Amino acid sequence: MSTTGSIKVTIGDILFDNPVFLASGPAGYGEEYDGFIDLQRLGGIVTKTVTYEPKAGNPGTRLQETPGGLLNSVGLENVGASVFFGEKLPRLLDRGIRPIVSLAAEDWDGYRKLLDAAADTGMIDIVELNLSCPNVERGGMAVGTDPRMISRYVGHAKDILSGAAIIAKLTPNVQDIGRLALAAEEAGASAITAINTIVGMDIDIRVKKPVFKRKRAGLSGPAIFPVALEAVWRIVNTVDIPVIGVGGIDSVDDALKFFMAGAAAVQVGTAIFYDSHLPEKIVTELEKNGIPASINTEGN
Amino acid sequence: MAGIEKGLFRAEVAGNEKLSSACRLIRFARPEGFPDAKPGHFVAVRVNSSPVPLLRRPYSIMDLTETELVLLVKVVGPGSRLLGEAEVGDWMDIAGPLGGTVFPSPDGEDAVFVGGGTGLAPMIFAARTWKREKDSANTYLIHGAATSEELLGTFCEEDFTKVFRSTMDGSEGFNGDAVSFLQSLLKDGAISASKLYSCGPAGMVKSLELKVSTRFDSHYTSLEAVMACGVGACRGCTVPSREEEGRKLMAVCSDGTVFDASQIAWEDWE
């Protein structure tokens, strides 16, 4: 990584024009932001997590704003593998937008089918495994908090999507996220994305009930940035593969802090809801002044 | 998202008029290049540049002329409070026009509009648009509010053939809710129309659909919801709808905001 010159970044064997991506979830399938965000200008977008079968997501209230944050309980609503690989993904590729495909499964069988479907497309050279969604009953965080499961999931993706770069997206809802990152690296992951949302909840005092049907929800937005920054710092000190920083970026400065913590790339999520030009502003800053060097010299 | 051109704009506040204790009419100078919008479209306003409050706030377009974009704002929380305090000359970020569907024109037939609270806004935009386009015959507005202090009807009197008002406490107009009022007006033969349009609290719209809609050929409603992206990406603002293959969750922002009210699975919506 340099402070001047090229801002291209390599993850696995994939070369990206710049290290600024939209984060899975808020990014949708990309096309929704036509007129708001120039997606071609970004390094890429991490598409909305897809499961093998279409998923309706969670009933009831799905959003609740907090001071500087957003609780969501969307529950991985998505169009399913068939529509995603058949329609959504080709549209992005046709438009010259660089997708990183986010995958999740509710169980091992669904995971195998999903990976087989992904491999069959012949279009997938990089995926982000969502091993960390707090808003689903099975899969998600239950898998993502167990290093052995992370190892199994990453290893299988390596086998089926041979040659593709595998990114593991990790949850901060654990004692030591570094341990999870190490498990992913040892299983052959090309990079780590950190962090997913933080588990939180809210109560509606008028009706004396939790706001969300599932009670717990995932907190994103500026409120979680310091947590994400520490997690990235910690992971950079634990593994040798690139780390992609995500969580609460609210300004160009926040992105620079992730790079100084040692991140190789950043993702912008919740901020695109209210400051949709922020990812492009970060690219412009990096083009002008380069990627800041890591100040993280702890550990290895 | 299909069909609609949208964008991000900087808009200058051109007016802020008090309509009632809680409601204000906020006028923006129409930003250069702001696309034409149709009744049912909305905008999302970023009320300040700090992360509190975080999200843009969605507002139905109450009017869009060559020079102005007008919103009806009820102060209910920190976001609307900041918007309600806007001063002439302030600039705000506005995303729009948003929405995947619009109110279908009455095609020259008589229409009833039911607007609960600030649900009045898209009803006014529809009435004004169709009047300009000479698409409607008689238009009747039923405007309901909790108290006379919250009634908003007087400033839009000339937009409709006739305006009827109701208050829950009976302090002005019909004593009761807007749906009961419409029922009694239909029963008395005071009004008759084939098209029904509505916007307001979910309880009001549900009650309209279950109790009154059979008296009309169609009932289209613009739903309100808390939104994050406003463009169908985040799937945060879903509402259960009836589909041929069963239940489906629709995003209010991009699959609506205007729905055929008979397609909403009201019994599943809280």
Contacts between the chains, C-beta under 8 A, distances in Angstrom:
chain1	res1	chain2	res2	distance
A	25	B	234	6.9
A	26	B	228	7.6
A	26	B	229	6.6
A	26	B	233	6.5
A	26	B	234	5.7
A	27	B	233	6.7
A	28	B	229	7.1
A	28	B	231	7.5
A	28	B	232	6.8
A	28	B	233	2.7
A	28	B	234	6.8
A	28	B	235	8.0
A	29	B	233	7.4
A	31	B	1	7.4
A	32	B	1	5.8
A	32	B	229	6.9
A	32	B	231	4.4
A	32	B	232	4.9
A	32	B	233	3.9
A	32	B	254	7.1
A	33	B	231	6.3
A	33	B	233	6.7
A	34	B	1	7.2
A	34	B	6	7.7
A	35	B	5	6.5
A	35	B	6	4.5
A	35	B	7	4.6
A	35	B	8	7.6
A	36	B	6	7.3
A	36	B	7	7.1
A	36	B	8	5.8
A	36	B	95	6.8
A	36	B	231	7.1
A	48	B	233	7.4
A	56	B	247	8.0
A	56	B	248	7.5
A	56	B	249	5.5
A	57	B	235	6.2
A	57	B	238	7.1
A	57	B	249	6.5
A	59	B	240	7.6
A	59	B	268	7.5
A	60	B	270	6.1
A	61	B	226	7.8
A	61	B	270	7.9
A	62	B	235	7.2
A	62	B	236	4.8
A	62	B	237	7.3
A	62	B	238	6.6
A	63	B	226	5.2
A	63	B	227	7.5
A	63	B	228	5.5
A	63	B	234	7.8
A	63	B	236	4.0
A	63	B	237	7.1
A	64	B	226	7.7
A	65	B	53	6.3
A	65	B	54	5.4
A	65	B	55	5.8
A	65	B	226	7.8
A	66	B	54	7.9
A	67	B	52	5.1
A	68	B	51	4.5
A	68	B	52	5.6
A	68	B	54	6.4
A	69	B	54	6.8
A	70	B	54	6.0
A	70	B	55	6.9
A	70	B	228	6.4
A	72	B	228	7.6
A	72	B	234	7.4
A	72	B	236	6.2
A	74	B	234	6.8
A	74	B	235	5.1
A	74	B	236	6.2
A	77	B	235	4.5
A	77	B	238	7.4
A	77	B	249	6.9
A	221	B	51	7.0
A	221	B	54	5.8
A	222	B	51	4.4
A	222	B	54	7.5
A	223	B	51	8.0
A	250	B	51	5.6
A	270	B	54	7.5
A	270	B	228	7.7
A	272	B	229	7.5
A	273	B	54	7.8
A	273	B	55	5.7
A	273	B	56	6.8
A	273	B	228	4.7
A	273	B	229	5.2
A	273	B	230	7.7
A	273	B	234	7.1
A	274	B	46	5.6
A	274	B	51	8.0
A	274	B	54	6.1
A	274	B	55	5.6
A	274	B	56	5.4
A	275	B	46	7.7
A	276	B	8	6.0
A	276	B	95	7.3
A	277	B	8	7.0
